[in-house]
Amino acid sequence: MHRTFHWSALTTSGSRKPRNDDSFLVFSAGINGATELAAESSSPLRNEDLIFGVSDGMGGGNAGNLASSLILQTLSETIPKTFKTAAQGLHPDYLELLEQKVKDVHSGINEKAASDENFKGMGATLTLAWFTPENLYIAHAGDSRLYLIRDEETQQITEDHSFCWRKLKRGEITERQYRNDPKRSVLCEVIGGGHAKIRPAVAAISYQKGDRFMLCSDGIIDGLWEKHIHSALGKNRDSTSAVANALMTRAIDNDGSDDTTLIVIDVR
């Protein structure tokens, strides 16, 4: 049975600056290449895979915006090449391929930054969700997040790449302390940023009818407690648009200082 995916994506700049350094991308990929899709739409998963990505840029000038958009655009150009490889009878390992693609993008961002003083230090986070008929493949670096709500239980699939996050998971600090820690945004994994190497997290998980996913930048986290995220994701089960707008509105009302981006995805 083919699954049909419904999604809604929203992004807005924070109050601290006029420019939005977040980027998101939704595209389908198949043997004929990639097709960028609307921010709000639906599509059956038949002949083409569906890929969703969120990236939060950092760096001076326009560097953050450039880094986040470059990362997603590059991945949209390279992922479809796997279909041509498969058509030739060679079946690549998705996880190995994703890890290598992220590493390639990492090198490209650093080279771009080194070529122009205006782009010095530019980098970005990445959370990518690649739906195939068999599995969901994930690539992740930084503190953008992927959530799943299934059977009324919400799970954060990704882990923030920061030392503060490790302290939270070990139970050394509370969620409130984590949110208020001034070093929370100091990331140990980021695409670009002048780091010599990157170790992206990649994973494959199964998905099923009734699942709801959310990709988001840390602007959502700044404005919402985990209990609020769980509550909102569990409502409006027939409308990704309604839940995306509710999450965005509450996050901005509660904070809104940082760029804020999310994509809500339903599997039906």
BELKA-V101173 format. One record per residue. N is the residue number from 0. NEAR is the number of other C-alpha atoms within 8 Angstrom. Layout:
N:NEAR / N:NEAR
This chain:
0:2 / 1:7 / 2:9 / 3:10 / 4:12 / 5:13 / 6:14 / 7:13 / 8:12 / 9:11 / 10:11 / 11:8 / 12:13 / 13:12 / 14:9 / 15:6 / 16:7 / 17:7 / 18:6 / 19:11 / 20:13 / 21:18 / 22:15 / 23:13 / 24:11 / 25:12 / 26:12 / 27:12 / 28:15 / 29:11 / 30:10 / 31:6 / 32:9 / 33:11 / 34:7 / 35:8 / 36:8 / 37:6 / 38:9 / 39:9 / 40:9 / 41:8 / 42:7 / 43:8 / 44:13 / 45:7 / 46:5 / 47:10 / 48:13 / 49:12 / 50:13 / 51:12 / 52:13 / 53:20 / 54:17 / 55:14 / 56:17 / 57:14 / 58:13 / 59:11 / 60:7 / 61:9 / 62:15 / 63:17 / 64:14 / 65:10 / 66:14 / 67:18 / 68:12 / 69:9 / 70:12 / 71:14 / 72:9 / 73:9 / 74:10 / 75:11 / 76:10 / 77:9 / 78:8 / 79:14 / 80:10 / 81:9 / 82:9 / 83:9 / 84:11 / 85:10 / 86:8 / 87:6 / 88:6 / 89:7 / 90:6 / 91:9 / 92:6 / 93:7 / 94:10 / 95:8 / 96:9 / 97:10 / 98:12 / 99:8 / 100:10 / 101:11 / 102:12 / 103:8 / 104:12 / 105:12 / 106:9 / 107:9 / 108:15 / 109:15 / 110:8 / 111:9 / 112:14 / 113:9 / 114:7 / 115:8 / 116:7 / 117:9 / 118:15 / 119:12 / 120:12 / 121:18 / 122:18 / 123:16 / 124:16 / 125:17 / 126:15 / 127:11 / 128:11 / 129:11 / 130:11 / 131:11 / 132:8 / 133:6 / 134:10 / 135:12 / 136:14 / 137:12 / 138:15 / 139:13 / 140:16 / 141:15 / 142:13 / 143:17 / 144:15 / 145:12 / 146:12 / 147:12 / 148:14 / 149:9 / 150:4 / 151:6 / 152:7 / 153:9 / 154:7 / 155:9 / 156:8 / 157:8 / 158:8 / 159:10 / 160:11 / 161:14 / 162:10 / 163:10 / 164:12 / 165:8 / 166:10 / 167:12 / 168:7 / 169:7 / 170:7 / 171:7 / 172:9 / 173:8 / 174:7 / 175:6 / 176:8 / 177:12 / 178:8 / 179:7 / 180:8 / 181:5 / 182:6 / 183:13 / 184:7 / 185:7 / 186:11 / 187:8 / 188:11 / 189:14 / 190:16 / 191:14 / 192:12 / 193:10 / 194:9 / 195:4 / 196:6 / 197:10 / 198:7 / 199:11 / 200:9 / 201:11 / 202:8 / 203:9 / 204:7 / 205:7 / 206:7 / 207:6 / 208:7 / 209:8 / 210:12 / 211:12 / 212:11 / 213:12 / 214:14 / 215:14 / 216:17 / 217:11 / 218:14 / 219:15 / 220:9 / 221:11 / 222:13 / 223:11 / 224:7 / 225:6 / 226:6 / 227:8 / 228:10 / 229:11 / 230:8 / 231:10 / 232:10 / 233:9 / 234:7 / 235:9 / 236:6 / 237:4 / 238:7 / 239:14 / 240:10 / 241:8 / 242:13 / 243:14 / 244:9 / 245:9 / 246:11 / 247:13 / 248:8 / 249:10 / 250:15 / 251:12 / 252:8 / 253:8 / 254:9 / 255:14 / 256:9 / 257:12 / 258:15 / 259:17 / 260:17 / 261:15 / 262:14 / 263:15 / 264:12 / 265:12 / 266:12 / 267:9
